Amino acid sequence: MEYVNPEGIREDGRRPLEMRHLHAEIGTVARADGSAVFEMGNTKVIAAVYGPREVQNRSQQLNDQALVRCEYSMPNFSTGDRMRKPKGDRRSTEISLVIRQTMEACILTHLMPRSQIDIFVQVLSADGGTRSACINAATLALADAGIPMRDLVTSCSAGYLNSTPLLDLSYFEDSAGGPDVTVGILPKLDKVTLLQMDARLPIDIFENVVQLATEGCKAVANYIHEVLLENTKQLEYRRGL
């Protein structure tokens, strides 16, 4: 199957190294301490953060840092899949763990000992790159909640189809079964916090694909900074500053 036509155009009209349109909103869940919606093309995710607050289960309390918990869900309506997914299915558990570990790498948990931070992420519409969109939404929600962080962690994917590196895969491209890499970085610190790959690649191609995904992460970081700056300006305007 052809994923890039002879004119160098993908099925959704993008060039191979072109990202999908990004859109984000902050403060979308009124009762949460922080929340955000993040869209990458037709993939749309909402995240809500509660905390830092008292640890609900005292046996899980950590005396030297905050306890970070994450719950990920992808309801059937987000994909049009009629198959019922059991609560706590393996994929949801694995992605919840990935998001939690990625967020723990950026949250300054030692500043909030004996407390708990809950991150809830739900996919509203799935069209590839849901893992990255979840991480980006969670980052914005944490920033909205005022949670202290080392840096804003951002994520993007890249793949390799028909001997062509592709940035920010859609579901059509992701479901082709070719190699794809999901990367998460702390852009200011220039550190990688997440690297997952679904298939083998020769080392030189692997390095190119990872570099492409990393560039996508940096583009997401620039966009998130713009969103946060605009949100700060709106807050100052409302307060008459």
C-alpha positions in Angstrom: 0.0 0.0 0.0 1.2 3.5 -0.8 1.6 5.8 2.2 3.4 8.6 0.4 2.4 9.3 -3.2 4.9 10.2 -6.0 4.4 13.9 -5.3 5.6 13.3 -1.7 2.1 13.7 -0.1 0.7 11.5 2.6 -3.0 10.3 2.7 -4.0 13.2 4.9 -2.3 15.8 2.7 0.9 16.3 4.8 4.5 16.1 3.8 6.5 13.3 5.4 8.2 15.6 7.9 5.1 17.6 8.6 3.2 17.5 11.9 -0.6 17.5 12.3 -2.4 20.6 13.4 -2.0 21.2 17.2 -4.7 22.7 19.4 -5.0 23.0 23.1 -7.2 24.5 25.8 -6.5 25.0 29.5 -8.9 24.9 32.4 -11.5 22.6 30.8 -12.6 20.7 33.9 -14.0 23.2 36.5 -13.5 21.1 39.6 -10.0 19.9 38.9 -6.9 21.7 40.2 -5.6 21.7 36.7 -6.9 20.5 33.3 -6.4 20.7 29.6 -7.6 19.4 26.2 -4.9 18.6 23.7 -5.4 17.8 20.0 -3.0 16.4 17.5 -5.0 16.3 14.2 -8.1 14.2 14.8 -6.7 12.8 18.1 -8.2 14.6 21.1 -7.4 14.0 24.7 -8.6 15.5 28.0 -6.5 15.5 31.2 -7.4 16.5 34.8 -5.0 16.8 37.7 -6.0 16.7 41.4 -3.5 17.6 44.1 -1.1 17.8 45.7 -3.5 16.6 48.4 -3.6 14.2 51.4 -2.8 10.6 50.6 -6.0 8.6 50.5 -4.3 5.3 51.4 -1.9 5.9 54.2 0.0 2.6 53.4 1.1 4.2 50.1 2.3 7.5 51.6 5.9 8.4 50.8 7.7 10.4 53.5 10.3 12.0 51.2 8.2 12.7 48.0 4.7 12.9 46.5 2.9 9.9 45.3 2.0 10.2 41.7 -0.9 8.2 40.3 -2.3 8.0 36.8 -5.4 6.6 35.2 -5.8 6.3 31.4 -8.9 5.4 29.6 -10.0 5.1 26.0 -13.8 4.7 25.8 -15.4 2.9 22.8 -16.9 6.1 21.4 -13.3 7.5 20.8 -12.6 4.8 18.2 -16.1 3.7 17.1 -15.1 0.2 18.4 -18.2 -1.7 19.5 -16.1 -4.3 21.4 -16.4 -3.8 25.1 -13.1 -3.2 26.8 -12.8 -4.7 30.3 -12.1 -2.2 33.0 -8.3 -2.3 33.7 -7.4 -4.0 30.5 -3.7 -4.7 29.8 -3.2 -1.8 27.3 -4.8 0.8 29.5 -2.7 -0.4 32.5 0.5 -0.3 30.4 -0.2 3.3 29.1 -1.2 4.5 32.6 2.2 3.3 33.8 4.0 4.9 30.9 2.3 8.3 31.5 2.9 8.1 35.2 6.6 7.3 34.8 7.1 10.0 32.2 5.4 12.6 34.5 7.4 11.5 37.5 10.6 12.4 35.5 9.5 16.0 35.4 7.5 16.6 38.6 9.6 17.9 41.6 8.0 15.3 43.9 10.6 15.9 46.7 9.0 19.4 47.3 5.7 17.8 48.2 6.4 14.9 50.6 3.5 12.9 52.1 1.1 14.1 49.4 -0.7 12.6 46.4 -1.1 13.9 42.8 -3.7 12.2 40.7 -3.6 12.5 36.9 -6.7 11.3 34.9 -6.4 11.1 31.1 -9.2 10.2 28.7 -9.1 9.8 24.9 -12.1 11.6 23.3 -11.1 10.9 19.7 -8.4 8.4 18.6 -6.6 8.8 15.3 -3.0 7.7 16.1 -0.5 9.2 18.5 -2.8 8.9 21.5 0.1 8.1 23.9 1.9 11.3 22.9 -1.3 13.4 23.1 -2.0 12.0 26.6 1.5 13.1 27.8 1.1 16.5 26.2 -2.3 17.0 27.8 -1.1 15.8 31.2 1.9 18.3 31.0 -0.5 21.2 30.3 -2.9 20.1 33.1 0.1 19.8 35.6 1.2 23.3 34.6 -2.4 24.6 35.0 -2.5 23.1 38.5 0.7 24.9 39.5 2.6 21.6 40.1 6.4 22.4 40.3 8.3 20.7 37.4 11.9 20.5 36.2 10.7 21.1 32.7 7.6 20.6 30.5 7.7 17.0 29.2 6.5 16.8 25.6 6.0 13.8 23.3 5.7 12.9 19.6 5.9 9.8 17.4 7.6 9.0 14.1 7.6 6.0 11.9 9.2 4.4 8.9 7.0 3.2 6.0 7.9 2.4 2.4 11.5 3.4 3.2 10.3 6.9 4.2 10.6 8.4 7.7 7.2 9.9 8.7 6.5 12.4 11.5 3.5 12.2 13.8 1.7 9.1 12.5 -2.0 9.0 11.9 -4.0 5.9 12.7 -4.0 4.8 9.1 -0.2 5.0 9.1 0.2 3.5 12.6 -1.9 0.5 11.8 0.2 -0.4 8.8 2.4 -2.4 11.2 5.7 -0.7 10.3 8.3 0.4 12.8 7.3 3.5 14.9 8.9 5.3 17.8 7.3 7.3 20.5 9.6 9.8 22.2 9.2 12.0 25.3 11.7 14.7 26.2 12.4 17.5 28.6 13.3 20.1 26.0 15.1 22.7 28.1 17.2 20.1 29.9 17.7 18.2 26.6 16.8 14.8 28.2 14.8 11.9 26.9 12.2 10.6 29.4 10.4 8.1 27.1 11.5 6.0 24.2 9.3 3.1 22.9 9.6 1.3 19.6 7.3 -1.3 18.0 9.6 -3.2 15.7 13.3 -3.4 14.8 15.1 -0.9 12.7 18.7 -0.7 11.4 20.7 1.6 13.7 21.2 4.4 11.2 17.5 4.5 10.3 16.6 4.2 14.0 18.7 7.3 14.8 17.0 9.2 12.0 13.5 8.3 13.2 14.3 9.1 16.8 15.8 12.5 15.8 12.6 13.2 13.7 10.4 12.4 16.7 12.6 14.5 18.9 12.1 17.5 16.6 8.4 16.9 16.8 8.7 17.0 20.6 10.4 20.4 20.4 7.7 21.7 18.1 5.1 20.6 20.6 7.1 22.3 23.4 7.1 25.6 21.5 3.4 25.4 21.0 2.7 24.5 24.7 4.8 27.5 25.8 2.7 29.7 23.5 -0.5 28.3 25.0 0.7 28.9 28.6 1.9 32.4 27.8 -1.4 33.3 26.2 -3.2 31.8 29.3 -1.0 33.9 31.6 -1.8 37.1 29.6 -5.6 36.3 29.9 -5.3 35.8 33.6 -3.5 39.1 34.1 -6.1 40.9 31.9 -8.9 39.5 34.1 -7.2 40.6 37.2 -6.5 44.0 35.8 -2.7 43.7 36.0 
